[in-house]
């Protein structure tokens, strides 16, 4: 799979997750789902994953301002932004 094909698949995963999870989605969740689907192997490290942070923006998601701690040992518990679909978040806020 080429870089462009992989990135396109990750963008689709980001959109799917953001639309189904009312609280939003993190890069960690996108990565986990990509590994589950076989798009990523789970053995990638460092620079091999540096482009993952661009996936939510490429998917048209919006950053919520909320940050959550990563549960992956390789992420050392760093905080990640929560991303959401603007139209879904707006409809939830009005309920």
C-alpha positions as CSV (number, residue, x, y, z in Angstrom):
1,X,0.0,0.0,0.0
2,X,1.4,3.4,-1.0
3,X,1.6,6.4,1.4
4,X,-1.3,8.1,-0.4
5,X,-3.5,5.0,-0.2
6,X,-2.7,4.5,3.4
7,X,-3.4,8.2,4.2
8,X,-6.7,8.0,2.3
9,X,-7.7,4.9,4.3
10,X,-6.8,6.6,7.6
11,X,-8.8,9.7,6.7
12,X,-11.9,7.4,6.1
13,X,-11.3,5.7,9.4
14,X,-11.1,9.1,11.2
15,X,-14.4,10.2,9.6
16,X,-16.1,6.9,10.5
17,X,-14.9,7.0,14.1
18,X,-15.7,10.7,14.6
19,X,-19.3,10.2,13.3
20,X,-20.0,7.3,15.5
21,X,-18.3,8.4,18.7
22,X,-20.2,11.3,20.2
23,X,-17.3,12.4,22.4
24,X,-14.9,12.7,19.4
25,X,-11.8,10.8,18.3
26,X,-8.1,10.8,19.1
27,X,-5.2,9.9,16.8
28,X,-4.6,6.9,19.2
29,X,-8.1,5.6,18.4
30,X,-7.5,6.1,14.6
31,X,-4.2,4.2,14.9
32,X,-5.8,1.4,16.9
33,X,-8.5,1.0,14.3
34,X,-6.0,1.1,11.4
35,X,-4.0,-1.7,13.1
36,X,-7.2,-3.7,13.6
37,X,-8.0,-3.4,9.9
38,X,-4.4,-4.2,8.9
39,X,-3.6,-0.8,7.4
40,X,-0.9,-0.3,10.0
41,X,1.1,-3.3,11.4
42,X,1.6,-2.0,15.0
43,X,5.3,-2.2,14.6
44,X,5.8,1.3,13.2
45,X,7.7,3.7,15.3
46,X,8.8,7.4,15.4
47,X,9.0,9.0,12.0
48,X,7.0,6.2,10.4
49,X,4.0,7.6,12.3
50,X,4.8,11.3,12.2
51,X,2.0,12.0,9.6
52,X,-0.7,10.6,11.8
53,X,-1.3,13.9,13.5
54,X,-2.4,15.4,10.1
55,X,-5.1,12.8,9.6
56,X,-7.9,14.4,11.6
57,X,-7.5,17.8,9.8
58,X,-7.3,16.0,6.5
59,X,-10.6,14.3,7.4
60,X,-12.3,17.7,7.9
61,X,-12.5,17.2,11.7
62,X,-12.3,20.1,14.2
63,X,-10.3,20.1,17.4
64,X,-12.4,20.4,20.5
65,X,-9.9,21.9,22.8
66,X,-10.1,18.9,25.1
67,X,-7.0,16.7,25.6
68,X,-6.9,13.2,26.9
69,X,-4.0,11.1,28.1
70,X,-2.8,8.3,25.7
71,X,-3.0,4.8,27.0
72,X,-0.4,3.4,24.6
73,X,2.9,2.6,26.3
74,X,4.8,3.8,23.3
75,X,3.1,7.3,23.7
76,X,4.4,7.6,27.3
77,X,1.1,8.9,28.5
78,X,1.3,12.1,26.4
79,X,-1.9,14.1,26.0
80,X,-3.7,14.1,22.6
81,X,-6.3,16.4,21.2
82,X,-9.9,15.2,20.8
83,X,-11.3,15.8,17.3
84,X,-15.0,15.9,16.2
85,X,-17.3,16.4,13.3
86,X,-18.6,20.0,13.7
87,X,-22.2,19.2,12.6
88,X,-22.6,16.3,15.1
89,X,-21.0,18.3,18.0
90,X,-23.3,21.3,17.3
91,X,-26.4,19.1,17.3
92,X,-25.4,17.5,20.6
93,X,-24.8,20.9,22.2
94,X,-28.4,22.0,21.5
95,X,-30.1,18.9,22.9
